[in-house]
Amino acid sequence: GALLESEAWAQRLQEMVEGSTRVQARQRAEAAELRLEQVIAEDTAAARAAGLADQLQTSKDAAAAQIAGLSDQLMTAEAGVAGLSDQLKTAEAALAASLGEGEDDVARVRAALVEADARAADLEEQLTAAEGDAAAVIP
């Protein structure tokens, strides 16, 4: 009888040990699953941050290119205004020189002045627009 009782007790003890081992294994598996989820979340956050950094750099590069383009437009417009100023001075000198040479010469010089003045106004509008564009792009 003692042998049977001892075997039954050993059987119960083995079942308890196996049950405890299963619980520990389940707990370890759950902990590993939680850690895996944490690693995935960290990797996802790092990838998002890298993507945002790339987007920011792309935006900075685009803004710098826009600023450079607007700067070129401004310089071109300023050169155009300077050229028209020279044309106006030349036309004024021609007008002064031709005052005594007849109505046709005066009319031609006045027409040239009107045309040069209109071109100067157009270039000044372009310059103002380019300056506005530059002010909108430059932070």
Buried (B, 14 or more C-beta within 10 A) or exposed (E): EEEEEEEEEEEEEEEEEEEEEEEEEEEEEEEEEEEEEEEEEEEEEEEEEEEEEEEEEEEEEEEEEBBEBBEEBBEBBEEBBEBBEEBBEEBBEBBEEBEEEEEEBBEBBEEBBEEBBEBBEEBBEBBEEBBEBBEEBEE
